[in-house]
Amino acid sequence: MATILVVDDEPNIIELAKLYLEQDGYHVEGAGRGSDALAKLGSSKPSLIVLDLMLPDIDGFDVCREIRKKSDVPILMLTARREDVDKIVGLELGADDYLTKPFNPRELVARVKAILRRYQAGVRPGQIIAVGNLQIDPARREVTLDGQPLRLRTKEFDLLTTLAQNLGIVLTREQLLEAVWGTDYYGETRTVDIHVNHLRDKLAGSSALIETVRGVGYKMVSRPPALNK
């Protein structure tokens, strides 16, 4: 049974989420403060965290940042504000999706299911993919750069693998969203851009380059490492 940790300072939100999620077979735990959420991260080992941005002690962004230092657990952010900047910042910090308050509890359940389905399915196992000094092992979900382990978040790994499996082929943002996030993803193509930027930072010095094809999308190409310096 998957454990869902709902972090919100409004008890009625936690109870509402608990009511609907438990009907679908999930075990739900609640936390009213960011510090409580960080403490439960180790003890409860949740399969997914529903995280409100407005918390009384620690800002939700800071909680997300601290979680990402320790874990790749999927995070669904809740925000009462509709500004795109909040959503973009959340995605940049490593959130997997977001939901704006007030929300339909059935939509919450649907998004939790979708995130967990994508997270658990991952990328189909196959042979090791080598792009110059970069190696990807889909079966073990491991990446090495010049023989050294490269730590990637779940969606970063899936995006990198998708691009590497289609070396030299231009993939649109919509194609990447469908391949990595799934057809039931509610987010925008901006999500792809954010994750590509993260990957480029982590692939510095690699012979695997992610090129932007203006007005279309992205493709991965291989270049000798010396050309990347």
C-alpha positions as CSV (number, residue, x, y, z in Angstrom):
1,M,0.0,0.0,0.0
2,A,1.5,3.3,-1.1
3,T,1.8,6.0,1.6
4,I,0.8,9.5,0.6
5,L,2.1,12.3,2.9
6,V,-0.2,15.4,2.7
7,V,1.4,18.5,4.0
8,D,-1.0,21.4,4.7
9,D,-1.7,23.7,7.6
10,E,-5.4,23.4,7.0
11,P,-6.7,20.3,8.8
12,N,-9.8,20.2,6.5
13,I,-7.6,19.9,3.4
14,I,-5.7,17.0,5.0
15,E,-9.0,15.3,6.0
16,L,-10.5,15.8,2.5
17,A,-7.5,14.4,0.8
18,K,-7.4,11.5,3.2
19,L,-11.0,10.6,2.6
20,Y,-10.7,10.4,-1.1
21,L,-7.2,8.9,-1.3
22,E,-8.0,6.2,1.2
23,Q,-11.1,5.2,-0.8
24,D,-8.6,4.4,-3.6
25,G,-6.5,2.2,-1.3
26,Y,-3.8,4.6,-0.3
27,H,-2.5,5.0,3.2
28,V,-2.5,8.7,4.1
29,E,-0.5,10.6,6.7
30,G,-0.8,14.3,7.4
31,A,1.6,17.1,8.5
32,G,0.6,20.6,9.3
33,R,4.1,22.1,9.3
34,G,7.1,21.9,7.0
35,S,9.4,20.7,9.8
36,D,6.9,17.8,10.5
37,A,7.0,16.9,6.8
38,L,10.8,16.7,6.8
39,A,10.7,14.6,9.9
40,K,8.2,12.2,8.4
41,L,10.2,11.9,5.2
42,G,12.5,9.4,6.9
43,S,10.1,7.7,9.3
44,S,7.1,7.2,7.0
45,K,9.0,6.8,3.7
46,P,6.1,8.1,1.6
47,S,5.6,7.1,-2.0
48,L,4.4,10.6,-2.8
49,I,4.1,14.0,-1.1
50,V,1.3,16.5,-1.5
51,L,2.9,19.7,-0.5
52,D,1.2,23.1,0.2
53,L,3.3,26.2,-0.6
54,M,1.9,28.3,2.3
55,L,3.1,26.7,5.5
56,P,3.4,28.4,8.9
57,D,7.0,27.6,9.7
58,I,8.9,26.7,6.5
59,D,8.0,27.9,3.0
60,G,6.8,25.1,0.8
61,F,9.6,26.0,-1.7
62,D,12.2,25.5,1.0
63,V,10.6,22.2,2.1
64,C,10.8,21.0,-1.5
65,R,14.4,22.1,-1.7
66,E,15.3,20.2,1.4
67,I,13.4,17.1,0.3
68,R,15.3,17.1,-3.0
69,K,18.6,17.1,-1.1
70,K,17.7,13.7,0.4
71,S,15.1,12.0,-1.9
72,D,13.6,11.7,-5.3
73,V,10.1,11.0,-3.9
74,P,7.4,12.5,-6.3
75,I,6.0,15.8,-5.1
76,L,2.6,17.3,-6.0
77,M,2.5,21.0,-5.0
78,L,-0.6,22.8,-3.8
79,T,-0.8,26.5,-4.3
80,A,-3.6,29.0,-3.6
81,R,-2.0,31.5,-6.0
82,R,-2.5,31.2,-9.7
83,E,0.7,33.0,-10.8
84,D,2.7,31.0,-13.3
85,V,5.9,32.0,-11.5
86,D,4.9,29.9,-8.5
87,K,4.4,26.9,-10.7
88,I,7.6,27.4,-12.6
89,V,9.7,27.8,-9.5
90,G,8.1,24.7,-8.0
91,L,9.0,22.7,-11.1
92,E,12.5,24.1,-11.1
93,L,13.0,22.9,-7.5
94,G,12.0,19.4,-8.5
95,A,8.2,19.2,-8.1
96,D,6.5,16.7,-10.4
97,D,3.2,18.5,-10.8
98,Y,1.0,21.2,-9.2
99,L,-2.6,21.7,-8.3
100,T,-4.3,25.0,-7.7
101,K,-6.6,25.5,-4.7
102,P,-9.5,25.2,-4.4
103,F,-9.4,21.8,-6.1
104,N,-11.7,18.9,-6.9
105,P,-10.6,16.0,-4.6
106,R,-11.2,13.6,-7.5
107,E,-8.7,15.5,-9.6
108,L,-6.2,15.2,-6.7
109,V,-6.6,11.5,-6.7
110,A,-6.3,11.4,-10.5
111,R,-3.0,13.3,-10.4
112,V,-1.6,11.2,-7.6
113,K,-2.4,8.1,-9.6
114,A,-0.8,9.5,-12.8
115,I,2.4,10.6,-11.0
116,L,2.8,7.3,-9.3
117,R,2.1,5.4,-12.5
118,R,4.7,7.3,-14.4
119,Y,7.2,7.1,-11.5
120,Q,6.8,3.3,-11.0
121,A,6.8,2.5,-14.7
122,G,9.9,4.4,-15.4
123,V,11.7,3.6,-18.7
124,R,11.5,0.2,-20.3
125,P,14.7,-1.9,-19.6
126,G,17.1,-2.4,-22.5
127,Q,20.7,-2.5,-23.4
128,I,23.1,0.2,-22.1
129,I,22.9,3.4,-24.2
130,A,26.3,5.0,-24.8
131,V,26.7,8.5,-26.2
132,G,30.4,9.3,-26.1
133,N,31.5,9.4,-22.5
134,L,27.9,9.2,-21.3
135,Q,26.4,5.8,-20.5
136,I,22.8,5.1,-19.5
137,D,21.6,1.8,-18.1
138,P,17.7,1.9,-18.3
139,A,17.3,-1.4,-16.4
140,R,19.3,-0.2,-13.4
141,R,18.3,3.4,-13.9
142,E,21.9,4.5,-13.6
143,V,23.9,7.1,-15.5
144,T,27.7,7.5,-15.6
145,L,29.7,10.3,-17.1
146,D,33.4,9.5,-17.7
147,G,32.8,6.4,-15.5
148,Q,31.5,8.5,-12.5
149,P,27.9,8.2,-11.3
150,L,25.6,11.0,-12.3
151,R,22.7,11.7,-10.0
152,L,19.5,12.6,-11.8
153,R,16.0,13.0,-10.6
154,T,13.3,10.7,-11.9
155,K,12.0,12.8,-14.8
156,E,15.6,14.0,-15.7
157,F,16.6,10.4,-16.1
158,D,13.5,9.6,-18.2
159,L,14.0,12.7,-20.4
160,L,17.7,12.0,-20.9
161,T,17.0,8.3,-21.9
162,T,14.2,9.4,-24.3
163,L,16.6,11.8,-26.0
164,A,19.4,9.3,-26.1
165,Q,17.2,6.6,-27.5
166,N,16.4,9.0,-30.4
167,L,19.9,10.3,-31.0
168,G,20.0,12.9,-33.7
169,I,16.2,12.9,-34.1
170,V,14.2,16.1,-33.3
171,L,11.5,15.6,-30.7
172,T,8.8,18.2,-30.1
173,R,8.0,19.4,-26.6
174,E,4.6,17.7,-27.0
175,Q,6.3,14.4,-27.9
176,L,8.6,14.6,-24.9
177,L,5.8,15.4,-22.6
178,E,3.9,12.4,-23.8
179,A,6.9,10.1,-23.6
180,V,8.2,11.2,-20.2
181,W,5.2,12.6,-18.3
182,G,2.4,10.6,-20.0
183,T,-0.7,11.5,-22.0
184,D,-2.6,12.3,-18.8
185,Y,-0.2,15.0,-17.7
186,Y,-1.9,18.3,-16.9
187,G,1.2,20.6,-17.1
188,E,2.6,22.8,-19.8
189,T,5.5,22.3,-22.3
190,R,7.5,24.8,-20.2
191,T,8.1,21.8,-18.0
192,V,10.2,20.2,-20.7
193,D,12.3,23.4,-21.1
194,I,13.0,23.5,-17.3
195,H,14.1,19.9,-17.2
196,V,16.3,20.3,-20.3
197,N,18.1,23.2,-18.6
198,H,18.7,21.1,-15.5
199,L,20.1,18.3,-17.7
200,R,22.4,20.6,-19.6
201,D,23.9,21.8,-16.3
202,K,24.5,18.2,-15.1
203,L,25.9,17.1,-18.5
204,A,28.6,19.8,-18.6
205,G,31.7,18.2,-20.0
206,S,29.8,15.4,-21.7
207,S,29.9,14.6,-25.4
208,A,26.1,14.2,-25.3
209,L,24.7,17.6,-26.2
210,I,21.0,18.6,-26.1
211,E,20.4,21.0,-28.9
212,T,17.5,23.4,-29.2
213,V,15.7,23.3,-32.6
214,R,14.0,26.7,-32.5
215,G,10.3,26.6,-32.8
216,V,10.2,22.7,-32.7
217,G,11.8,21.1,-29.7
218,Y,15.1,19.3,-28.9
219,K,17.5,16.6,-30.1
220,M,20.5,14.9,-28.6
221,V,23.7,14.8,-30.6
222,S,27.2,13.4,-29.9
223,R,30.3,15.6,-30.0
224,P,33.9,14.8,-29.0
225,P,34.3,15.9,-25.4
226,A,37.1,18.4,-26.4
227,L,34.5,20.4,-28.4
228,N,32.5,21.0,-25.2
229,K,35.2,22.8,-23.3
